[in-house]
Amino acid sequence: MRGAEVEKVRLDKWLWAARFFKTRALAKEAIEGGKVHCRGERCKPGKEPRVGDEYQIRQGFDERSVVVRELSVVRRGAAQAQLLYAETDDSLARREAAAALRKAGALGLQTEGRPSKKQRRQIHQFRDAQDA
C-alpha cells in the first residue's frame, strides 16, 4: 500500500477524495439521491469502487462519465485528485456542448432579474388558483 492507495474504499469517500464533492456528506447525499450510477444502476454509499469501473455522476447541469484509475481515501490537491479518474471523451464532448448551449442562452435560463411587485402578485394569484 503506497501512501493514499488502498484496496477497499467506500464510494462516497472515493468521490470526496477525487474532489467531485466538497464533503463526504454531500457525496453521500448525491449517491442516495440517485445522482451516481454504475452500469445504469443507482449506487449505494458503501459500494466499493474498483479500478476500471465506470460511473455516471450528475452535478447540477453537468453529467460526467468517469473511469476509476486509482483508489484513495485521502483528499489531496486537485492535480493529484484528477489522477484518480479519467473522464471519457464522449462525456467531455457532451459537457462542452451543453456548456456552449447554456452560454448562448439557448436553454431559456436567462431572466430579466427579480420580478416586480405586480409580477409577484400575479405569480401568487396563479399559484393560489392552481392549489384551489
C-alpha positions as CSV (number, residue, x, y, z in Angstrom):
1,M,0.0,0.0,0.0
2,R,1.6,3.2,-1.2
3,G,0.6,6.5,0.6
4,A,-3.1,7.0,-0.2
5,E,-3.5,3.9,-2.3
6,V,-5.8,1.3,-0.8
7,E,-7.6,-1.9,-1.8
8,K,-11.0,-1.1,-0.4
9,V,-12.7,2.2,-0.1
10,R,-16.4,3.4,0.2
11,L,-17.8,5.1,-2.9
12,D,-18.7,8.2,-1.0
13,K,-15.2,8.5,0.4
14,W,-13.7,8.0,-3.1
15,L,-15.9,10.7,-4.7
16,W,-14.9,13.1,-1.9
17,A,-11.2,12.2,-2.3
18,A,-11.5,12.7,-6.1
19,R,-12.9,16.1,-5.4
20,F,-16.3,15.7,-7.0
21,F,-17.9,16.9,-3.8
22,K,-16.7,19.2,-1.0
23,T,-17.7,17.0,1.8
24,R,-18.4,13.3,2.3
25,A,-21.9,14.1,3.5
26,L,-22.6,15.8,0.1
27,A,-21.2,12.8,-1.7
28,K,-23.4,10.5,0.3
29,E,-26.5,12.7,-0.3
30,A,-25.8,12.7,-4.1
31,I,-25.5,8.9,-4.1
32,E,-28.6,8.4,-2.1
33,G,-30.4,10.9,-4.3
34,G,-29.7,8.8,-7.4
35,K,-27.1,11.2,-8.9
36,V,-24.4,8.5,-9.2
37,H,-24.9,5.4,-11.4
38,C,-22.7,2.4,-12.2
39,R,-23.7,0.3,-15.3
40,G,-27.0,2.0,-15.4
41,E,-28.0,1.3,-11.8
42,R,-28.1,3.5,-8.7
43,C,-25.3,3.0,-6.3
44,K,-25.1,2.9,-2.5
45,P,-22.6,5.0,-0.5
46,G,-21.0,1.8,0.9
47,K,-20.3,0.4,-2.6
48,E,-16.6,-0.4,-3.1
49,P,-15.4,1.0,-6.5
50,R,-12.8,-1.0,-8.3
51,V,-10.2,0.2,-10.8
52,G,-11.8,0.2,-14.2
53,D,-15.4,0.8,-13.0
54,E,-17.3,3.5,-15.0
55,Y,-19.6,5.9,-13.1
56,Q,-22.1,8.5,-14.3
57,I,-22.1,11.4,-11.9
58,R,-24.6,14.2,-12.2
59,Q,-23.7,17.6,-10.7
60,G,-26.1,20.5,-11.4
61,F,-26.4,20.8,-15.2
62,D,-23.4,18.6,-15.9
63,E,-23.2,14.8,-16.2
64,R,-19.8,13.2,-16.3
65,S,-18.8,9.6,-17.1
66,V,-15.6,8.7,-15.4
67,V,-13.5,5.6,-15.2
68,V,-11.8,4.8,-11.9
69,R,-8.0,4.7,-12.3
70,E,-6.8,4.5,-8.7
71,L,-8.4,4.3,-5.2
72,S,-7.7,6.7,-2.4
73,V,-9.2,7.7,0.9
74,V,-7.1,10.8,1.3
75,R,-8.2,14.1,-0.2
76,R,-5.3,15.8,-1.8
77,G,-4.8,18.7,-4.3
78,A,-6.8,19.0,-7.4
79,A,-4.0,17.9,-9.7
80,Q,-3.5,14.7,-7.7
81,A,-7.2,14.1,-7.4
82,Q,-7.5,14.1,-11.2
83,L,-5.1,11.2,-11.4
84,L,-7.8,9.0,-9.6
85,Y,-10.1,9.0,-12.6
86,A,-10.3,9.5,-16.3
87,E,-13.3,11.2,-17.9
88,T,-14.5,9.6,-21.1
89,D,-14.1,11.5,-24.4
90,D,-17.9,11.3,-25.0
91,S,-18.6,12.8,-21.6
92,L,-16.2,15.7,-22.3
93,A,-17.8,16.4,-25.6
94,R,-21.3,16.3,-24.1
95,R,-20.4,18.6,-21.3
96,E,-18.7,21.1,-23.6
97,A,-21.7,21.2,-25.9
98,A,-24.1,21.7,-23.0
99,A,-21.9,24.5,-21.6
100,A,-21.9,26.2,-25.0
101,L,-25.7,26.0,-25.2
102,R,-26.0,27.4,-21.7
103,K,-23.6,30.2,-22.5
104,A,-25.6,31.1,-25.7
105,G,-28.8,31.2,-23.7
106,A,-30.5,28.5,-25.7
107,L,-32.0,26.7,-22.7
108,G,-34.1,29.7,-21.7
109,L,-32.3,30.1,-18.4
110,Q,-31.8,33.9,-18.8
111,T,-34.1,36.1,-16.7
112,E,-34.8,39.8,-16.5
113,G,-33.9,39.8,-12.9
114,R,-36.3,39.8,-9.9
115,P,-40.0,40.1,-10.5
116,S,-41.7,43.4,-9.9
117,K,-44.3,43.8,-7.2
118,K,-47.1,43.4,-9.8
119,Q,-45.4,40.3,-11.3
120,R,-45.1,38.8,-7.8
121,R,-48.8,39.3,-7.2
122,Q,-49.6,37.6,-10.5
123,I,-47.4,34.7,-9.5
124,H,-49.1,34.3,-6.1
125,Q,-52.6,34.6,-7.8
126,F,-51.5,31.9,-10.3
127,R,-50.3,29.6,-7.5
128,D,-53.4,30.1,-5.4
129,A,-55.6,29.3,-8.5
130,Q,-53.6,26.0,-9.0
131,D,-54.0,25.0,-5.4
132,A,-57.8,25.5,-5.4
